[in-house]
Amino acid sequence: MVVFGHNRKIRQAAYGLFARIVEQARDPGFYANWQVADTLDGRFDLIVLHVSLVVNRLEKDGPDKNNALLIRFLQEALFDNMDMSLRELGVGDMSVGKKVKIMAEAYYGRLAAYKEAVGTDDLGPVLIRNIYREQGPDAATLDRLIDYTRRQADCLDKQTDEDIMAAGLIFEDVA
């Protein structure tokens, strides 16, 4: 895909945002203290949670051409990363497309689930299903992840589109 001028800047911003999201999702506290599996699936689940929070934040203000492009390129970065990760794991060329399609379907389903659940009492079951893959953590750990997820949504709501576009994405600590 050829991207010119303004679109190139938005694409670069999206890839910068994705790098920041991955950095946050790879925080060792998730795996050491919050019972998230330190596996390919566990890392994928946390990246998708954070991408979903950012996408949902960008969609809150209604239709905006720049935000729509940023979301598109952010999702492109996610899918490019999935493709690269699978290839690095030795998945054959013939299987990569099918596996990325399955992962993309999981992403879009989770995106919708998180959008609906963040401000409700349904967030716990959604996190159990999507982060813990039905292997629920102890109640205190789940409560911490629910609180963390809501804090991140609130933190993102306080950031301007311009700050986000400048890859100035801020997340709260994984305490």
Rosetta constraint file for C-alpha pairs under 8 A:
AtomPair CA 3 CA 7 HARMONIC 5.78 0.50
AtomPair CA 3 CA 8 HARMONIC 5.25 0.50
AtomPair CA 4 CA 8 HARMONIC 5.33 0.50
AtomPair CA 5 CA 9 HARMONIC 6.65 0.50
AtomPair CA 6 CA 10 HARMONIC 6.44 0.50
AtomPair CA 7 CA 11 HARMONIC 6.08 0.50
AtomPair CA 7 CA 69 HARMONIC 7.54 0.50
AtomPair CA 8 CA 12 HARMONIC 6.13 0.50
AtomPair CA 9 CA 13 HARMONIC 6.12 0.50
AtomPair CA 10 CA 14 HARMONIC 6.14 0.50
AtomPair CA 10 CA 66 HARMONIC 7.44 0.50
AtomPair CA 10 CA 69 HARMONIC 6.91 0.50
AtomPair CA 10 CA 70 HARMONIC 5.78 0.50
AtomPair CA 10 CA 73 HARMONIC 7.59 0.50
AtomPair CA 10 CA 165 HARMONIC 7.12 0.50
AtomPair CA 11 CA 15 HARMONIC 6.35 0.50
AtomPair CA 11 CA 69 HARMONIC 7.73 0.50
AtomPair CA 11 CA 70 HARMONIC 6.63 0.50
AtomPair CA 11 CA 73 HARMONIC 5.43 0.50
AtomPair CA 11 CA 74 HARMONIC 7.65 0.50
AtomPair CA 12 CA 16 HARMONIC 6.19 0.50
AtomPair CA 13 CA 17 HARMONIC 6.11 0.50
AtomPair CA 13 CA 70 HARMONIC 7.48 0.50
AtomPair CA 13 CA 165 HARMONIC 5.81 0.50
AtomPair CA 13 CA 166 HARMONIC 6.17 0.50
AtomPair CA 13 CA 167 HARMONIC 5.65 0.50
AtomPair CA 14 CA 18 HARMONIC 6.10 0.50
AtomPair CA 14 CA 70 HARMONIC 5.66 0.50
AtomPair CA 14 CA 71 HARMONIC 7.46 0.50
AtomPair CA 14 CA 73 HARMONIC 5.58 0.50
AtomPair CA 14 CA 74 HARMONIC 4.71 0.50
AtomPair CA 14 CA 77 HARMONIC 7.27 0.50
AtomPair CA 14 CA 165 HARMONIC 7.49 0.50
AtomPair CA 14 CA 167 HARMONIC 7.48 0.50
AtomPair CA 15 CA 19 HARMONIC 6.24 0.50
AtomPair CA 15 CA 73 HARMONIC 7.31 0.50
AtomPair CA 15 CA 74 HARMONIC 6.29 0.50
AtomPair CA 15 CA 77 HARMONIC 5.84 0.50
AtomPair CA 16 CA 20 HARMONIC 6.39 0.50
AtomPair CA 16 CA 167 HARMONIC 5.73 0.50
AtomPair CA 17 CA 21 HARMONIC 6.13 0.50
AtomPair CA 17 CA 74 HARMONIC 7.30 0.50
AtomPair CA 17 CA 164 HARMONIC 7.69 0.50
AtomPair CA 17 CA 167 HARMONIC 5.20 0.50
AtomPair CA 17 CA 168 HARMONIC 7.95 0.50
AtomPair CA 17 CA 169 HARMONIC 6.74 0.50
AtomPair CA 18 CA 22 HARMONIC 6.14 0.50
AtomPair CA 18 CA 51 HARMONIC 7.64 0.50
AtomPair CA 18 CA 74 HARMONIC 6.31 0.50
AtomPair CA 18 CA 77 HARMONIC 6.58 0.50
AtomPair CA 18 CA 78 HARMONIC 7.14 0.50
AtomPair CA 19 CA 23 HARMONIC 6.20 0.50
AtomPair CA 20 CA 24 HARMONIC 6.30 0.50
AtomPair CA 20 CA 167 HARMONIC 7.88 0.50
AtomPair CA 20 CA 169 HARMONIC 7.19 0.50
AtomPair CA 21 CA 25 HARMONIC 6.10 0.50
AtomPair CA 21 CA 47 HARMONIC 6.62 0.50
AtomPair CA 21 CA 50 HARMONIC 6.20 0.50
AtomPair CA 21 CA 51 HARMONIC 6.79 0.50
AtomPair CA 22 CA 26 HARMONIC 6.01 0.50
AtomPair CA 22 CA 47 HARMONIC 5.96 0.50
AtomPair CA 23 CA 27 HARMONIC 6.72 0.50
AtomPair CA 24 CA 171 HARMONIC 7.39 0.50
AtomPair CA 25 CA 30 HARMONIC 7.81 0.50
AtomPair CA 25 CA 43 HARMONIC 6.94 0.50
AtomPair CA 25 CA 46 HARMONIC 5.35 0.50
AtomPair CA 25 CA 47 HARMONIC 5.43 0.50
AtomPair CA 25 CA 50 HARMONIC 7.07 0.50
AtomPair CA 26 CA 30 HARMONIC 7.62 0.50
AtomPair CA 26 CA 43 HARMONIC 6.91 0.50
AtomPair CA 26 CA 46 HARMONIC 7.96 0.50
AtomPair CA 27 CA 31 HARMONIC 7.77 0.50
AtomPair CA 27 CA 174 HARMONIC 7.31 0.50
AtomPair CA 28 CA 32 HARMONIC 5.98 0.50
AtomPair CA 29 CA 33 HARMONIC 5.21 0.50
AtomPair CA 29 CA 34 HARMONIC 6.61 0.50
AtomPair CA 29 CA 174 HARMONIC 6.43 0.50
AtomPair CA 29 CA 175 HARMONIC 7.54 0.50
AtomPair CA 30 CA 34 HARMONIC 4.84 0.50
AtomPair CA 30 CA 35 HARMONIC 6.75 0.50
AtomPair CA 30 CA 36 HARMONIC 5.76 0.50
AtomPair CA 30 CA 174 HARMONIC 7.32 0.50
AtomPair CA 31 CA 35 HARMONIC 5.61 0.50
AtomPair CA 31 CA 36 HARMONIC 4.81 0.50
AtomPair CA 31 CA 37 HARMONIC 6.06 0.50
AtomPair CA 31 CA 38 HARMONIC 5.59 0.50
AtomPair CA 32 CA 36 HARMONIC 7.77 0.50
AtomPair CA 34 CA 137 HARMONIC 7.86 0.50
AtomPair CA 34 CA 141 HARMONIC 5.68 0.50
AtomPair CA 34 CA 142 HARMONIC 7.87 0.50
AtomPair CA 34 CA 144 HARMONIC 7.97 0.50
AtomPair CA 34 CA 145 HARMONIC 7.49 0.50
AtomPair CA 35 CA 137 HARMONIC 6.38 0.50
AtomPair CA 35 CA 141 HARMONIC 7.50 0.50
AtomPair CA 36 CA 42 HARMONIC 6.06 0.50
AtomPair CA 36 CA 131 HARMONIC 6.95 0.50
AtomPair CA 36 CA 132 HARMONIC 6.43 0.50
AtomPair CA 37 CA 41 HARMONIC 7.53 0.50
AtomPair CA 37 CA 42 HARMONIC 4.85 0.50
AtomPair CA 37 CA 43 HARMONIC 7.68 0.50
AtomPair CA 37 CA 132 HARMONIC 7.58 0.50
AtomPair CA 38 CA 42 HARMONIC 5.62 0.50
AtomPair CA 38 CA 43 HARMONIC 6.57 0.50
AtomPair CA 39 CA 43 HARMONIC 6.11 0.50
AtomPair CA 40 CA 44 HARMONIC 6.05 0.50
AtomPair CA 41 CA 45 HARMONIC 6.02 0.50
AtomPair CA 42 CA 46 HARMONIC 6.39 0.50
AtomPair CA 42 CA 131 HARMONIC 6.74 0.50
AtomPair CA 42 CA 132 HARMONIC 7.78 0.50
AtomPair CA 43 CA 47 HARMONIC 6.20 0.50
AtomPair CA 44 CA 48 HARMONIC 6.11 0.50
AtomPair CA 45 CA 49 HARMONIC 6.22 0.50
AtomPair CA 45 CA 130 HARMONIC 6.57 0.50
AtomPair CA 45 CA 131 HARMONIC 5.42 0.50
AtomPair CA 46 CA 50 HARMONIC 6.32 0.50
AtomPair CA 46 CA 131 HARMONIC 6.77 0.50
AtomPair CA 47 CA 51 HARMONIC 6.08 0.50
AtomPair CA 48 CA 52 HARMONIC 5.86 0.50
AtomPair CA 48 CA 107 HARMONIC 6.24 0.50
AtomPair CA 48 CA 110 HARMONIC 7.54 0.50
AtomPair CA 48 CA 111 HARMONIC 7.74 0.50
AtomPair CA 49 CA 53 HARMONIC 6.30 0.50
AtomPair CA 49 CA 110 HARMONIC 7.66 0.50
AtomPair CA 49 CA 111 HARMONIC 7.73 0.50
AtomPair CA 49 CA 114 HARMONIC 7.61 0.50
AtomPair CA 50 CA 54 HARMONIC 6.33 0.50
AtomPair CA 51 CA 55 HARMONIC 6.06 0.50
AtomPair CA 51 CA 74 HARMONIC 7.93 0.50
AtomPair CA 52 CA 56 HARMONIC 5.92 0.50
AtomPair CA 52 CA 110 HARMONIC 7.51 0.50
AtomPair CA 52 CA 111 HARMONIC 5.04 0.50
AtomPair CA 52 CA 114 HARMONIC 6.90 0.50
AtomPair CA 52 CA 115 HARMONIC 7.61 0.50
AtomPair CA 53 CA 57 HARMONIC 6.15 0.50
AtomPair CA 53 CA 114 HARMONIC 7.50 0.50
AtomPair CA 53 CA 115 HARMONIC 7.69 0.50
AtomPair CA 53 CA 152 HARMONIC 7.53 0.50
AtomPair CA 53 CA 153 HARMONIC 6.13 0.50
AtomPair CA 53 CA 156 HARMONIC 7.87 0.50
AtomPair CA 54 CA 58 HARMONIC 6.23 0.50
AtomPair CA 54 CA 153 HARMONIC 7.97 0.50
AtomPair CA 54 CA 156 HARMONIC 7.04 0.50
AtomPair CA 55 CA 59 HARMONIC 6.22 0.50
AtomPair CA 55 CA 71 HARMONIC 6.09 0.50
AtomPair CA 56 CA 60 HARMONIC 6.28 0.50
AtomPair CA 56 CA 111 HARMONIC 7.79 0.50
AtomPair CA 56 CA 115 HARMONIC 6.22 0.50
AtomPair CA 57 CA 61 HARMONIC 7.86 0.50
AtomPair CA 57 CA 153 HARMONIC 7.32 0.50
AtomPair CA 57 CA 156 HARMONIC 6.47 0.50
AtomPair CA 57 CA 157 HARMONIC 6.27 0.50
AtomPair CA 58 CA 67 HARMONIC 6.01 0.50
AtomPair CA 58 CA 71 HARMONIC 7.48 0.50
AtomPair CA 58 CA 161 HARMONIC 7.34 0.50
AtomPair CA 59 CA 63 HARMONIC 7.06 0.50
AtomPair CA 59 CA 67 HARMONIC 7.34 0.50
AtomPair CA 59 CA 68 HARMONIC 7.87 0.50
AtomPair CA 63 CA 67 HARMONIC 7.80 0.50
AtomPair CA 63 CA 68 HARMONIC 7.34 0.50
AtomPair CA 64 CA 68 HARMONIC 6.01 0.50
AtomPair CA 65 CA 69 HARMONIC 6.25 0.50
AtomPair CA 66 CA 70 HARMONIC 6.09 0.50
AtomPair CA 67 CA 71 HARMONIC 6.03 0.50
AtomPair CA 67 CA 161 HARMONIC 7.77 0.50
AtomPair CA 68 CA 72 HARMONIC 6.16 0.50
AtomPair CA 69 CA 73 HARMONIC 6.10 0.50
AtomPair CA 70 CA 74 HARMONIC 5.92 0.50
AtomPair CA 70 CA 165 HARMONIC 7.59 0.50
AtomPair CA 71 CA 75 HARMONIC 6.10 0.50
AtomPair CA 72 CA 76 HARMONIC 6.17 0.50
AtomPair CA 73 CA 77 HARMONIC 6.13 0.50
AtomPair CA 74 CA 78 HARMONIC 6.34 0.50
AtomPair CA 75 CA 79 HARMONIC 6.20 0.50
AtomPair CA 76 CA 80 HARMONIC 5.95 0.50
AtomPair CA 77 CA 81 HARMONIC 6.04 0.50
AtomPair CA 78 CA 82 HARMONIC 6.28 0.50
AtomPair CA 79 CA 83 HARMONIC 6.17 0.50
AtomPair CA 79 CA 100 HARMONIC 7.02 0.50
AtomPair CA 79 CA 104 HARMONIC 7.23 0.50
AtomPair CA 80 CA 84 HARMONIC 6.14 0.50
AtomPair CA 81 CA 85 HARMONIC 5.97 0.50
AtomPair CA 82 CA 86 HARMONIC 6.17 0.50
AtomPair CA 82 CA 100 HARMONIC 6.45 0.50
AtomPair CA 82 CA 103 HARMONIC 7.87 0.50
AtomPair CA 83 CA 87 HARMONIC 6.28 0.50
AtomPair CA 83 CA 96 HARMONIC 6.53 0.50
AtomPair CA 83 CA 97 HARMONIC 7.72 0.50
AtomPair CA 83 CA 100 HARMONIC 6.32 0.50
AtomPair CA 84 CA 88 HARMONIC 6.12 0.50
AtomPair CA 85 CA 89 HARMONIC 6.27 0.50
AtomPair CA 86 CA 90 HARMONIC 6.54 0.50
AtomPair CA 86 CA 91 HARMONIC 5.52 0.50
AtomPair CA 86 CA 96 HARMONIC 6.57 0.50
AtomPair CA 87 CA 91 HARMONIC 5.19 0.50
AtomPair CA 87 CA 92 HARMONIC 6.97 0.50
AtomPair CA 87 CA 93 HARMONIC 7.52 0.50
AtomPair CA 87 CA 96 HARMONIC 7.15 0.50
AtomPair CA 91 CA 95 HARMONIC 6.50 0.50
AtomPair CA 91 CA 96 HARMONIC 6.25 0.50
AtomPair CA 92 CA 96 HARMONIC 6.31 0.50
AtomPair CA 93 CA 97 HARMONIC 7.52 0.50
AtomPair CA 94 CA 98 HARMONIC 7.87 0.50
AtomPair CA 95 CA 99 HARMONIC 6.23 0.50
AtomPair CA 96 CA 100 HARMONIC 6.03 0.50
AtomPair CA 97 CA 101 HARMONIC 6.10 0.50
AtomPair CA 98 CA 102 HARMONIC 6.40 0.50
AtomPair CA 99 CA 103 HARMONIC 6.23 0.50
AtomPair CA 100 CA 104 HARMONIC 5.93 0.50
AtomPair CA 101 CA 105 HARMONIC 6.20 0.50
AtomPair CA 102 CA 106 HARMONIC 6.30 0.50
AtomPair CA 103 CA 107 HARMONIC 6.14 0.50
AtomPair CA 104 CA 108 HARMONIC 6.23 0.50
AtomPair CA 105 CA 109 HARMONIC 6.17 0.50
AtomPair CA 106 CA 110 HARMONIC 6.12 0.50
AtomPair CA 107 CA 111 HARMONIC 5.97 0.50
AtomPair CA 108 CA 112 HARMONIC 6.41 0.50
AtomPair CA 109 CA 113 HARMONIC 6.26 0.50
AtomPair CA 110 CA 114 HARMONIC 5.90 0.50
AtomPair CA 110 CA 130 HARMONIC 7.24 0.50
AtomPair CA 111 CA 115 HARMONIC 6.16 0.50
AtomPair CA 112 CA 116 HARMONIC 6.36 0.50
AtomPair CA 113 CA 117 HARMONIC 6.04 0.50
AtomPair CA 113 CA 126 HARMONIC 6.90 0.50
AtomPair CA 114 CA 118 HARMONIC 5.70 0.50
AtomPair CA 114 CA 123 HARMONIC 7.39 0.50
AtomPair CA 114 CA 126 HARMONIC 7.24 0.50
AtomPair CA 116 CA 120 HARMONIC 7.62 0.50
AtomPair CA 117 CA 121 HARMONIC 7.15 0.50
AtomPair CA 117 CA 122 HARMONIC 5.24 0.50
AtomPair CA 117 CA 123 HARMONIC 4.74 0.50
AtomPair CA 117 CA 126 HARMONIC 7.13 0.50
AtomPair CA 118 CA 122 HARMONIC 7.64 0.50
AtomPair CA 118 CA 123 HARMONIC 5.55 0.50
AtomPair CA 118 CA 149 HARMONIC 7.34 0.50
AtomPair CA 118 CA 150 HARMONIC 6.27 0.50
AtomPair CA 118 CA 153 HARMONIC 7.71 0.50
AtomPair CA 119 CA 123 HARMONIC 7.51 0.50
AtomPair CA 119 CA 150 HARMONIC 7.31 0.50
AtomPair CA 122 CA 126 HARMONIC 6.42 0.50
AtomPair CA 123 CA 127 HARMONIC 6.11 0.50
AtomPair CA 123 CA 146 HARMONIC 6.69 0.50
AtomPair CA 124 CA 128 HARMONIC 6.19 0.50
AtomPair CA 124 CA 142 HARMONIC 6.88 0.50
AtomPair CA 124 CA 143 HARMONIC 7.71 0.50
AtomPair CA 124 CA 146 HARMONIC 6.29 0.50
AtomPair CA 125 CA 129 HARMONIC 6.10 0.50
AtomPair CA 126 CA 130 HARMONIC 6.03 0.50
AtomPair CA 127 CA 131 HARMONIC 5.20 0.50
AtomPair CA 127 CA 132 HARMONIC 6.74 0.50
AtomPair CA 127 CA 146 HARMONIC 7.69 0.50
AtomPair CA 128 CA 132 HARMONIC 4.84 0.50
AtomPair CA 128 CA 133 HARMONIC 6.08 0.50
AtomPair CA 128 CA 134 HARMONIC 5.35 0.50
AtomPair CA 128 CA 135 HARMONIC 6.87 0.50
AtomPair CA 128 CA 136 HARMONIC 5.39 0.50
AtomPair CA 128 CA 137 HARMONIC 7.78 0.50
AtomPair CA 128 CA 142 HARMONIC 7.91 0.50
AtomPair CA 129 CA 133 HARMONIC 4.74 0.50
AtomPair CA 129 CA 134 HARMONIC 4.82 0.50
AtomPair CA 129 CA 135 HARMONIC 7.95 0.50
AtomPair CA 130 CA 134 HARMONIC 7.56 0.50
AtomPair CA 132 CA 136 HARMONIC 5.77 0.50
AtomPair CA 132 CA 137 HARMONIC 7.28 0.50
AtomPair CA 136 CA 142 HARMONIC 7.73 0.50
AtomPair CA 137 CA 141 HARMONIC 6.11 0.50
AtomPair CA 137 CA 142 HARMONIC 6.01 0.50
AtomPair CA 138 CA 142 HARMONIC 6.36 0.50
AtomPair CA 139 CA 143 HARMONIC 6.09 0.50
AtomPair CA 140 CA 144 HARMONIC 6.29 0.50
AtomPair CA 141 CA 145 HARMONIC 6.37 0.50
AtomPair CA 142 CA 146 HARMONIC 6.13 0.50
AtomPair CA 143 CA 147 HARMONIC 6.11 0.50
AtomPair CA 144 CA 148 HARMONIC 5.98 0.50
AtomPair CA 145 CA 149 HARMONIC 6.02 0.50
AtomPair CA 146 CA 150 HARMONIC 6.28 0.50
AtomPair CA 147 CA 151 HARMONIC 6.04 0.50
AtomPair CA 148 CA 152 HARMONIC 6.14 0.50
AtomPair CA 148 CA 172 HARMONIC 7.98 0.50
AtomPair CA 148 CA 174 HARMONIC 7.14 0.50
AtomPair CA 149 CA 153 HARMONIC 6.33 0.50
AtomPair CA 150 CA 154 HARMONIC 6.19 0.50
AtomPair CA 151 CA 155 HARMONIC 5.96 0.50
AtomPair CA 151 CA 172 HARMONIC 7.11 0.50
AtomPair CA 152 CA 156 HARMONIC 6.04 0.50
AtomPair CA 152 CA 171 HARMONIC 6.11 0.50
AtomPair CA 152 CA 172 HARMONIC 6.20 0.50
AtomPair CA 153 CA 157 HARMONIC 6.17 0.50
AtomPair CA 154 CA 158 HARMONIC 6.56 0.50
AtomPair CA 155 CA 159 HARMONIC 6.88 0.50
AtomPair CA 155 CA 170 HARMONIC 7.44 0.50
AtomPair CA 155 CA 171 HARMONIC 6.74 0.50
AtomPair CA 155 CA 172 HARMONIC 7.03 0.50
AtomPair CA 156 CA 169 HARMONIC 7.85 0.50
AtomPair CA 156 CA 170 HARMONIC 7.26 0.50
AtomPair CA 156 CA 171 HARMONIC 7.43 0.50
AtomPair CA 159 CA 163 HARMONIC 6.30 0.50
AtomPair CA 159 CA 164 HARMONIC 6.79 0.50
AtomPair CA 159 CA 169 HARMONIC 7.75 0.50
AtomPair CA 159 CA 170 HARMONIC 7.91 0.50
AtomPair CA 160 CA 164 HARMONIC 6.34 0.50
AtomPair CA 161 CA 165 HARMONIC 5.91 0.50
AtomPair CA 162 CA 166 HARMONIC 6.09 0.50
AtomPair CA 163 CA 167 HARMONIC 6.60 0.50
AtomPair CA 163 CA 168 HARMONIC 5.07 0.50
AtomPair CA 163 CA 169 HARMONIC 6.76 0.50
AtomPair CA 164 CA 168 HARMONIC 5.24 0.50
AtomPair CA 164 CA 169 HARMONIC 5.13 0.50
